[in-house]
Amino acid sequence: MATEIYRDAWGIPHLRADSAAGLARAQGLVTARDRAWQLEVDRHRAQGTSASFLGENALAWDRFARRARLDDTARRCFADLERRDPGTARWVRAYVDGVNEGLADAAAPEFARTGLTPGRWEPWTPLGVWLAIHILFAGFPAKLWREQVAAHLDADAIGLFATDGPGTSGSNGWLVGGERTVTGQALIAGDPHRWIEDPGVYQQIHLSCPEFDVVGLAVPGVPGIAHFGHTGTVAWAITNAMADYQDLYRERLRRTGAGVEALGPDGVWRRAARHTETVEVAGADPVEVEVIETDRGPVIIGGPEGIDGDPSGPVYEEGALNPEAPGGPAGPLDPGGDPSGAAARPGSARPGGGPADPAGPAAPPVAISLRYPPRVTGDLGFGALLPLLRSRRVTDVDHAFDRWAEPVNVVQAADTEGGVLHRVAGRVPVRAGVNSLRIVPAWEPGHEWRGWHVSPRAGLTDGVAVMANQRGPAEPLGVEFAPPHRADRITALLAGKAHWSAADMPALHTDTHLASAAPLLDHLAALDALPPEAAALRDRLLCWDRRMDAGSADAALYAAVRGAVVRRLAAHPAFAGLTTPPAYPEVFQPWLALVPRVGFALEHLLRAEDLYGIDRPAAVRAAIEDVALRPPAGVWGDTHRLAPWRALEPERPYDEPGLSGDHDCVLCTSGVPGLTDRAARGPAARYVWDLARREDSRWVVPFGASGVPGSPHHRDQLPLWLAGDLIPVVTDWSLLKKETDV
């Protein structure tokens, strides 16, 4: 049988071939035809070469990618895959062959605008793309923030700010067992929350060969269907488990005549790997990057001379003297943090560390290394991908996810024989608890990795299982989880009906109730003696239905008051030490910005017994009085508008729509309270997998199947996505239009 490409009415590719390898080649080919620009951007990001055509705005990422050794890790993992699983390695090669074939004819308009010529994919490129997409999923930069909070407030403050903040991932997912459905067969539904990108981060696709026939959401640039799939007899879906599986080590480095050495936990200085790389930058001079790797991992911040990019000089270790600080050698760093910043640069002290000996020498500058599982093991989990496609029952999916590596996910699956699965999948190291919380000293023993955690498992409760990044089966593996509001709301909605159908699911996808509004509304209710305009606004908000609907004027008023409270709290002198983050690389700055941290932690900050002497009722009073004098004129959707990420902005900007939802709604469309209402994160897809009849399954993505501007299928699903509607999953070949044989 020739390899065949079909399309449905939405331009979604449906592929048939006589072998898994032939199908992988067709998947690579059709992905390159539909999304050539996206593929090349992702390849260059994985290599750390995106600034060569995107310019200085992409330089920060390229520096990180080079220093973290993403491309080298992908090469190592592919070499290991060839040794351990040569069949999967050949399958990946076939996908890459298809991509290269498709790129040879690529004519995306972005190539002409940037002068970029599509390059050649290597066999390890899909692994590099996967790693680059997911390297920040575990949120290791949050450890930099925790260091700041502990240094400038105290260790207890870490918990106040512990919430699903400026991270890059999250999801809703729920499994309804057959006893709770109208068909007697299970349903799986949900929506992954990611940065909304154009083209989208998920590709709807249908893959068929004699071994398997699967529909699902693929990651462009990666063969198969990893996250969300339905084989006809079994379906699966994932959410981010919020596990912590990457560590940051504070390194002591020194230069020698032979290179760079790092101090190990046994007190021995050992040679670190070191070389330099040149990053080409469009419109600017090339930039040289020093790449250093210790026994812990690649150095991603600083080096033997300290934090690069800090115009004021090196940043020193915790508990050490900075000889250049005001007061000279007699001025030890305050372990509690000086809010004025006079005695200590941000991030340079640790609570309880104590001052250094005034007569002693200054400690060496700071360098921070990153230890992450695939760099240690040489395994990115690609050995799970073909077994997933071949799965027929839940036990097959379960065994496939035993080979999963990262990101660490919560998995739900169900099959047509009544089997269900609810488990964590991925590799989490066993190590000291402090490793998960903070940056740990590389030269002290006790912070090594000692094997891997056994993946936790869970079951169904009252015939359902809900996963929304909350504390659940993954709790032993993580530190910070999402607030329980989305999970609690989904659970409550499912409890309100005895039996569910696939057609019922959009009502859950699009629910806009905001439970996290309660603390602020409680503060408003307690206010008295307000001016008339503020009292009227307070009373109006107390009667609000707490739904963040795009057409709601009350939701807009609530968001305005919330933003004003966030800004007032963030401006309080108690948080002054957190207003200026350390001179860490730009790629980590979103985790260190104070206003977003206050915005996402507002619920905790308002409910805490004490907040460092901050008069919260006064802040809420001032905020509502300000908004009452200058209220927003329109509705929530006027300011809460879609703000997708694009590597290159279009020549003619789109008028992006207003959105319903908010960060803690089931309809999770997230702005940054106190900073912007524009939503850069949200449902990157929605799906409903029906185990009774796969043809009754549904899905939708924010834009469309094509990444080519001007294509009829570039943005044709956007109206449906906005309305919460889904399109049918078509598997009947007679209903599809044949495009070509390849």
C-alpha positions in Angstrom: 0.0 0.0 0.0 1.3 3.4 -0.9 1.6 5.9 1.9 -1.5 8.1 1.7 -2.4 11.6 3.1 -6.0 12.5 3.6 -7.6 15.6 5.1 -10.9 16.2 6.8 -13.0 19.4 6.5 -10.7 21.1 9.0 -7.5 20.3 7.2 -6.5 17.8 9.9 -4.1 15.2 8.4 -5.1 11.6 8.3 -2.2 9.3 7.3 -2.1 5.6 6.2 1.0 3.6 5.5 2.0 -0.1 5.3 4.5 0.1 8.2 5.2 2.2 11.3 8.3 3.6 9.7 6.5 4.6 6.6 3.9 6.2 8.7 6.5 8.1 10.7 8.0 9.4 7.5 4.6 10.6 6.4 4.0 12.3 9.7 7.3 14.2 9.4 6.5 15.1 5.8 3.0 16.4 6.5 4.2 18.3 9.6 6.9 20.0 7.6 4.3 21.0 4.9 1.9 22.4 7.5 4.3 23.9 10.0 7.7 24.4 8.4 8.4 27.7 10.1 7.4 26.3 13.5 9.6 23.3 13.1 12.6 25.4 12.1 12.1 27.8 15.0 11.9 24.8 17.4 15.0 23.2 15.9 17.0 26.4 16.3 15.8 26.9 19.9 16.9 23.3 20.7 20.3 24.1 19.2 20.6 27.6 20.7 20.9 29.2 17.3 17.6 31.1 17.1 19.2 34.5 17.5 20.9 34.0 14.2 17.6 34.9 12.5 15.4 36.3 15.2 18.0 38.8 16.6 18.9 39.9 20.1 15.4 39.1 21.5 16.3 35.4 21.2 19.8 35.7 22.6 18.9 35.0 26.2 17.3 31.7 25.3 20.2 30.7 23.1 22.7 31.4 25.9 20.7 29.2 28.2 20.3 26.4 25.6 24.0 26.4 25.0 25.0 26.5 28.7 22.4 23.8 29.6 23.8 21.7 26.8 20.4 20.9 25.4 21.6 19.8 21.9 24.4 17.7 23.3 22.0 16.0 25.7 19.7 15.2 22.8 22.6 13.7 20.9 23.5 11.6 23.9 20.0 10.4 24.4 19.6 9.4 20.7 22.9 7.5 20.9 21.6 5.7 23.9 18.3 5.0 22.2 20.1 3.4 19.2 21.9 1.1 21.7 18.9 0.2 23.8 16.0 0.3 21.3 17.2 0.3 17.7 13.7 -0.2 16.4 12.5 3.1 17.9 15.6 4.8 16.8 14.9 3.8 13.2 11.3 5.0 13.6 12.6 8.4 14.7 15.0 8.5 11.8 12.1 7.8 9.4 10.2 10.8 10.9 13.3 13.0 10.4 13.6 11.8 6.8 10.0 13.0 6.2 10.7 16.3 7.8 13.7 16.9 5.6 11.8 15.9 2.6 9.0 18.4 3.5 11.4 21.2 4.3 13.0 21.0 1.0 9.8 22.4 -0.6 8.9 24.8 2.3 7.9 28.3 1.3 6.5 29.8 4.5 6.4 33.6 4.3 8.4 33.9 7.5 11.5 32.4 5.8 11.5 35.2 3.3 11.0 37.9 6.0 14.0 36.7 8.1 16.2 35.4 5.3 16.2 32.0 6.9 16.8 28.9 4.7 15.4 25.7 6.2 18.2 23.5 7.4 18.7 19.8 7.9 17.2 17.9 10.8 19.5 15.3 12.4 18.2 12.1 13.9 18.4 13.6 17.4 16.6 16.8 16.5 13.1 15.5 17.7 14.7 14.7 21.1 16.2 18.2 21.2 12.8 19.8 20.4 11.2 17.8 23.1 13.8 18.7 25.6 13.8 22.4 24.8 10.0 22.5 25.0 9.9 20.9 28.4 13.2 21.8 30.2 11.4 24.5 32.3 8.3 22.5 33.1 9.6 21.4 36.5 10.1 25.0 37.4 13.6 24.8 38.7 13.9 28.7 38.5 11.4 28.8 41.4 14.3 27.8 43.6 16.0 31.0 42.7 12.8 32.9 43.9 12.7 30.9 47.1 16.3 31.9 47.9 15.3 35.5 47.4 12.2 35.2 49.6 14.1 33.4 52.4 16.9 35.9 52.2 14.8 39.1 52.3 11.9 37.8 54.5 12.3 34.4 56.1 12.0 30.8 55.3 8.3 30.7 56.3 7.5 33.2 53.6 8.3 30.6 51.0 5.0 28.9 51.7 3.1 32.2 51.3 4.3 32.5 47.8 4.0 28.8 46.9 1.4 28.6 44.2 1.0 27.8 40.5 2.6 31.1 39.4 4.6 32.1 36.4 5.3 28.5 35.4 4.8 27.3 31.8 2.5 24.4 32.2 -0.7 23.0 33.8 -3.8 21.2 32.7 -7.2 19.9 33.5 -8.1 16.3 33.0 -10.9 14.0 34.2 -11.8 10.4 33.8 -15.4 9.3 34.2 -15.8 5.6 34.6 -18.4 3.5 32.8 -20.7 3.4 35.7 -21.1 7.2 35.5 -21.7 7.5 31.7 -24.8 7.1 29.6 -23.0 4.5 27.4 -21.5 2.4 30.1 -18.0 3.1 28.7 -15.5 5.5 30.1 -14.9 9.1 29.0 -11.6 11.0 29.3 -11.6 14.8 28.8 -9.5 17.8 29.6 -7.4 20.6 28.2 -3.7 21.2 28.5 -2.8 24.7 29.7 0.3 26.1 28.0 1.6 29.3 26.4 -0.8 29.9 23.5 1.4 29.8 20.5 0.7 30.5 16.8 1.2 27.9 15.3 -0.2 25.8 18.1 1.8 23.5 20.3 -0.4 20.6 19.5 -1.2 19.0 16.1 -4.4 17.1 15.6 -3.5 14.0 13.6 -4.7 10.4 12.7 -2.0 7.7 12.2 -2.9 4.4 10.7 -0.9 1.3 9.7 -1.3 -2.4 10.1 0.1 -2.2 13.6 -2.1 0.5 15.0 -4.7 3.2 14.2 -4.5 6.2 16.6 -5.9 9.7 16.7 -4.5 12.3 19.0 -2.6 15.4 19.7 1.0 15.3 18.6 3.8 17.6 19.4 5.1 19.1 16.1 8.6 17.9 15.6 8.2 14.7 17.6 6.9 11.4 16.0 3.9 9.6 17.3 1.3 10.8 19.8 2.7 11.2 23.3 0.3 13.1 25.5 -3.3 12.6 24.3 -4.3 9.6 22.2 -7.1 7.1 21.4 -6.5 3.8 19.6 -10.1 2.8 19.4 -9.9 0.4 22.3 -7.8 2.4 24.8 -7.3 6.2 25.3 -5.0 8.2 27.5 -4.3 11.7 28.6 -1.9 13.6 30.9 -1.4 16.6 33.1 1.7 18.1 34.6 2.3 16.3 37.9 4.1 19.4 39.3 6.9 17.1 40.5 10.4 18.4 41.3 13.0 16.5 39.5 15.7 19.0 38.7 18.3 20.4 41.1 20.3 23.6 41.3 23.8 23.4 42.9 25.8 26.4 44.1 29.3 25.7 42.8 32.7 26.8 43.8 34.8 27.2 40.7 38.4 28.3 40.1 40.5 28.8 37.0 43.7 27.0 36.6 46.3 26.9 33.9 44.5 23.8 32.5 41.0 25.2 32.6 38.3 25.3 35.3 38.0 23.2 38.5 35.0 22.7 40.8 35.0 21.8 44.4 33.2 18.5 45.1 31.5 17.2 48.3 34.6 15.2 49.2 36.7 18.4 49.4 38.5 17.6 46.2 38.9 20.1 43.3 38.1 18.3 40.0 38.4 19.4 36.5 35.2 20.7 34.9 34.5 20.3 31.2 34.9 23.7 29.6 34.7 25.1 26.1 33.4 28.2 24.4 30.7 28.6 21.7 29.8 31.5 19.5 26.2 32.5 19.1 25.4 34.4 15.9 23.0 37.3 16.3 21.1 38.8 13.4 21.8 42.5 13.3 24.5 42.4 16.0 27.9 41.1 16.7 28.4 37.4 17.6 28.4 36.6 21.3 30.8 34.2 22.9 29.4 31.8 25.5 31.6 29.9 28.0 30.1 26.4 28.6 31.2 24.7 31.8 30.0 21.4 33.2 30.8 20.1 36.7 30.1 16.6 38.1 26.7 17.9 39.0 25.7 19.3 35.7 26.1 22.3 33.3 26.7 25.7 34.9 23.7 27.8 33.8 24.3 30.9 36.0 27.6 32.6 36.6 31.0 31.1 36.5 34.4 31.4 38.0 34.0 35.2 38.0 30.5 35.3 39.3 27.2 36.2 37.7 27.7 37.4 34.2 25.7 40.4 33.1 25.8 42.0 36.6 27.2 45.5 36.1 28.0 45.8 39.8 30.3 42.9 39.9 30.3 39.3 41.3 27.6 38.0 43.5 29.0 36.1 46.5 28.0 33.0 48.4 25.5 32.9 51.2 27.0 33.8 54.6 30.1 35.3 53.0 31.5 38.8 53.0 31.3 41.0 50.0 34.4 43.1 50.4 33.0 45.8 48.1 29.8 46.3 50.1 29.2 49.6 51.9 31.1 49.4 55.1 33.8 47.3 53.6 35.0 44.1 55.2 33.3 45.0 58.5 29.8 44.7 57.0 28.7 41.0 56.9 25.8 40.0 54.9 22.6 40.0 56.9 21.2 36.4 56.8 17.7 37.8 57.1 18.1 40.2 54.2 18.4 43.9 54.3 15.3 45.4 52.6 17.2 48.5 51.7 19.8 46.4 49.7 22.6 48.4 51.3 24.5 45.6 52.9 23.8 42.7 50.6 23.0 42.2 47.0 19.8 40.3 46.4 20.2 36.5 46.6 23.5 36.6 48.4 22.3 35.6 51.9 20.6 32.5 53.4 18.5 32.6 56.5 20.3 31.2 59.4 23.6 31.1 57.6 25.2 33.6 60.0 27.8 36.2 59.2 31.2 35.2 58.0 34.3 35.9 60.0 35.1 39.6 59.5 38.8 38.7 59.4 38.3 35.9 56.9 38.7 36.1 53.1 35.8 36.7 50.8 34.2 33.6 49.4 34.5 32.9 45.7 31.8 34.2 43.4 28.6 32.3 42.7 28.0 29.8 39.9 24.9 27.6 39.7 24.7 24.3 37.9 21.6 22.4 36.8 21.2 18.7 37.3 18.4 17.2 35.2 17.6 13.5 34.6 18.2 13.0 30.8 21.6 14.7 31.2 22.4 12.1 33.9 20.7 9.0 32.4 21.0 9.6 28.6 17.3 8.8 28.3 14.4 11.1 27.3 11.8 8.4 27.4 11.3 8.1 23.6 11.1 4.3 24.2 7.5 4.9 25.4 6.3 6.4 22.1 5.8 3.3 19.9 4.4 1.1 22.7 1.8 3.8 23.3 0.7 3.7 19.7 0.5 -0.1 19.8 -1.5 -0.1 23.0 -4.8 -2.1 23.1 -5.6 -2.1 26.8 -4.8 0.0 29.9 -2.1 -2.5 30.9 -0.3 -1.7 27.6 -0.5 2.1 28.3 0.7 1.4 31.8 3.7 -0.6 30.6 4.5 2.1 28.0 4.5 4.8 30.6 6.9 2.8 32.7 9.5 3.9 30.1 8.5 7.6 30.4 11.2 10.0 31.5 10.1 13.7 31.4 8.3 15.8 31.9 6.8 14.0 34.9 3.0 13.7 34.3 -0.1 12.3 35.9 -1.6 9.8 33.4 -5.2 8.8 33.1 -6.3 5.9 30.8 -9.3 3.8 30.1 -10.2 0.9 27.8 -13.3 -0.7 26.3 -13.0 -3.7 28.7 -13.6 -1.4 31.7 -9.9 -1.0 32.7 -8.8 2.3 34.1 -5.5 3.8 35.1 -4.5 6.8 37.2 -0.8 7.1 37.9 2.3 9.3 37.8 4.8 8.6 35.1 8.4 9.9 34.9 11.7 9.9 36.6 12.1 11.7 39.9 15.4 11.4 41.8 15.6 10.3 45.4 17.6 12.9 47.3 17.6 15.2 50.4 14.4 17.2 50.8 16.2 20.5 50.8 17.3 19.8 47.2 13.6 20.3 46.1 13.3 23.6 47.9 16.5 25.5 47.5 19.9 25.9 45.8 22.2 23.4 47.6 26.0 23.7 48.0 27.8 21.4 45.7 30.8 21.1 48.0 28.8 19.7 50.9 27.9 16.0 51.1 24.3 14.8 51.4 22.9 16.3 48.2 23.7 13.5 45.8 21.0 11.6 43.8 20.4 8.1 45.2 18.1 6.4 42.7 14.6 7.0 41.5 11.2 7.2 43.2 8.6 4.6 42.5 5.7 6.2 40.6 2.7 6.7 42.8 -0.7 5.4 41.7 -4.3 6.3 42.6 -7.8 5.1 41.8 -11.3 6.6 41.1 -13.5 8.1 43.7 -17.3 7.8 43.1 -16.5 6.7 39.6 -14.3 9.7 38.6 -10.7 10.8 38.8 -9.7 14.5 38.4 -6.3 15.9 37.7 -5.7 19.6 37.7 -2.1 20.0 39.0 -3.4 19.9 42.6 -1.9 17.8 45.4 -2.9 14.3 44.5 -0.9 11.1 43.7 2.2 13.2 42.8 2.3 15.0 46.2 5.3 13.0 47.5 7.3 14.1 44.5 6.7 17.9 44.5 6.9 21.1 46.4 4.5 23.5 44.8 1.2 22.5 43.3 -1.7 24.4 41.8 -4.4 25.6 44.2 -7.2 23.1 44.5 -9.9 25.3 43.0 -9.9 23.8 39.5 -9.9 20.3 40.7 -12.5 21.0 43.3 -14.8 22.7 40.8 -14.5 19.9 38.3 -15.2 17.3 41.0 -18.3 19.3 42.2 -19.6 19.6 38.7 -19.2 15.9 38.0 -21.0 15.1 41.3 -24.0 17.1 40.1 -25.1 14.6 37.5 -25.4 10.8 37.7 -24.4 10.0 34.1 -22.4 11.9 31.6 -22.0 11.8 27.8 -19.3 13.1 25.5 -21.6 16.0 24.5 -21.8 17.1 28.1 -18.1 17.8 28.5 -17.8 21.3 27.0 -19.8 22.6 30.0 -16.9 21.6 32.2 -14.3 22.9 29.8 -15.8 26.3 29.8 -16.8 26.8 33.5 -15.8 30.3 34.7 -16.5 30.2 38.4 -13.6 31.8 40.3 -13.3 30.3 43.8 -10.1 32.1 44.6 -12.0 35.5 44.6 -13.2 34.6 48.1 -10.4 36.1 50.3 -10.5 39.5 48.5 -14.3 39.6 48.7 -14.1 38.7 52.4 -11.8 41.7 52.9 -14.2 43.9 51.0 -17.1 42.8 53.1 -15.3 43.7 56.3 -14.7 47.3 55.2 -16.9 50.1 56.7 -17.1 53.9 56.3 -16.3 53.8 52.7 -17.0 56.8 50.4 -20.3 56.4 48.6 -18.8 55.4 45.2 -16.5 52.8 46.9 -19.3 51.5 49.0 -21.5 51.0 45.9 -18.7 49.2 44.1 -18.1 47.0 47.2 -21.8 46.1 47.4 -21.9 45.3 43.7 -18.9 43.0 43.9 -20.4 41.2 46.9 -23.5 40.4 44.8 -21.4 39.3 41.8 -21.8 35.6 40.7 -18.0 35.2 40.7 -17.9 34.2 37.0 -15.2 35.5 34.9 -17.2 35.8 31.7 -15.9 37.9 28.8 -19.1 39.9 28.7 -19.2 40.6 32.5 -18.8 44.1 33.7 -18.6 42.9 37.3 -15.7 40.5 36.4 -13.9 43.5 34.9 -14.5 45.5 38.1 -13.3 42.6 40.3 -10.1 42.3 38.2 -9.4 46.0 38.4 -9.7 45.9 42.2 -7.6 42.8 42.4 -4.9 44.4 40.3 -4.9 47.5 42.4 -4.5 45.4 45.6 -1.7 43.4 44.1 0.2 46.6 43.1 -0.2 48.1 46.6 1.0 45.0 48.3 4.0 44.6 46.0 4.9 48.3 46.6 5.0 47.9 50.4 8.4 48.4 52.0 8.2 45.0 53.6 8.8 43.5 50.1 11.4 46.1 49.0 14.2 43.6 49.0 12.3 41.5 46.4 11.7 44.4 43.9 15.1 44.1 42.3 16.0 40.6 41.3 19.6 39.4 41.1 21.5 39.8 37.8 20.6 36.3 36.8 20.2 35.5 33.1 17.1 37.1 31.5 15.5 33.7 30.8 14.9 33.3 34.6 13.5 36.7 35.3 9.8 35.8 35.0 10.2 33.6 38.1 11.8 36.5 40.0 9.4 39.3 39.3 7.6 40.5 42.4 4.3 41.7 41.0 3.4 38.4 39.3 4.4 36.5 42.4 2.1 38.6 44.6 -0.7 38.4 42.0 -0.7 34.6 41.8 -0.2 34.2 45.6 -2.8 36.9 46.5 -5.1 34.3 48.1 -2.4 33.2 50.5 -1.2 36.7 51.2 -4.7 38.0 52.1 -5.4 35.0 54.4 -2.1 34.8 56.2 -2.4 35.5 60.0 0.2 38.2 59.6 2.0 39.6 56.6 5.1 41.3 57.9 3.2 44.2 59.4 1.4 45.0 56.1 -2.0 46.6 56.8 -4.0 44.5 54.3 -7.4 46.1 55.1 -5.9 49.5 54.4 -4.5 48.2 51.1 -7.9 46.8 50.0 -9.6 50.0 51.1 -7.3 52.2 49.1 -7.6 49.9 46.0 -11.4 49.9 45.9 -11.5 53.7 46.5 -9.1 54.1 43.5 -11.1 51.9 41.2 -14.4 53.5 42.3 -13.0 56.9 41.1 -11.7 55.4 37.8 -13.7 52.3 37.1 -13.1 50.2 33.9 -15.6 51.3 31.3 -16.3 48.0 29.7 -16.4 44.3 30.3 -13.8 41.6 31.2 -13.2 40.6 27.6 -12.2 44.2 26.7 -8.9 43.8 28.5 -8.7 40.0 29.0 -7.7 39.4 25.4 -5.8 36.5 23.8 -2.0 37.3 23.5 -0.4 34.4 21.7 3.3 34.0 21.4 4.8 34.1 18.0 8.5 33.8 17.1 7.9 36.6 14.5 5.0 39.0 14.7 2.8 39.1 11.6 3.2 42.0 9.2 -0.5 42.7 9.7 -1.4 42.2 13.4 -4.5 40.2 14.2 -7.3 41.7 16.3 -7.2 39.0 18.9 -10.5 38.2 20.8 -11.6 38.8 24.3 -11.7 35.7 26.5 -13.7 34.3 29.4 -12.0 32.6 32.3 -9.1 33.4 34.6 -6.1 31.7 36.2 -8.0 29.7 38.8 -11.1 28.9 36.7 -11.6 25.6 35.0 -11.5 27.8 31.9 -7.9 28.7 32.7 -7.0 31.7 30.6 -4.3 33.4 32.5 -3.2 37.0 32.6 -0.9 38.3 35.3 -2.9 40.0 38.1 -1.5 43.4 38.8 0.5 43.6 35.6 -1.7 42.7 32.6 -5.1 41.2 31.8 -3.9 39.9 28.5 -3.9 36.1 28.4 -0.7 34.4 27.1 -1.6 31.1 28.7 -4.7 29.0 28.3 -6.1 25.8 26.8 -3.7 24.7 24.1 -6.3 22.1 23.0 -9.4 20.5 24.3 -10.4 16.9 23.9 -13.0 14.3 24.8 -12.1 10.7 24.3 -15.2 8.4 24.1 -14.5 4.7 24.7 -18.0 3.7 23.5 -17.5 5.0 20.0 -14.3 6.7 19.0 -16.3 8.6 16.3 -18.1 10.4 19.1 -14.9 11.8 20.5 -14.3 15.6 20.0 -11.4 18.0 19.9 -10.4 21.6 19.1 -7.2 23.7 19.1 -7.0 27.5 19.5 -6.1 28.3 15.8 -6.1 25.5 13.2 -4.3 22.6 11.6 -2.0 24.8 9.4 0.8 27.0 10.6 0.8 29.0 7.3 -0.6 32.5 7.6 -3.4 32.9 5.1 -4.2 29.2 4.8 -7.9 28.5 5.2 -7.0 26.2 8.1 -4.7 28.6 9.9 -7.3 30.1 12.2 -10.6 28.3 11.3 -11.0 26.6 14.7 -10.6 29.8 16.7 -14.3 30.7 16.8 -15.1 27.2 18.0 -12.3 27.3 20.7 -13.7 30.7 21.9 -17.2 29.4 22.2 -16.2 26.1 23.9 -17.3 24.0 20.9 -15.5 20.9 19.7 -15.3 19.3 16.3 -15.8 15.6 15.6 -12.9 13.2 15.4 -13.3 11.6 12.0 -11.9 8.1 11.5 -14.1 6.9 8.5 -11.7 7.1 5.5 -14.7 7.4 3.2 -15.5 10.8 4.8 -12.0 12.2 4.1 -10.5 13.8 1.1 -7.4 12.2 -0.3 -4.6 14.7 -0.8 -1.8 12.7 -2.2 0.3 9.5 -2.2 3.8 9.8 -0.9 
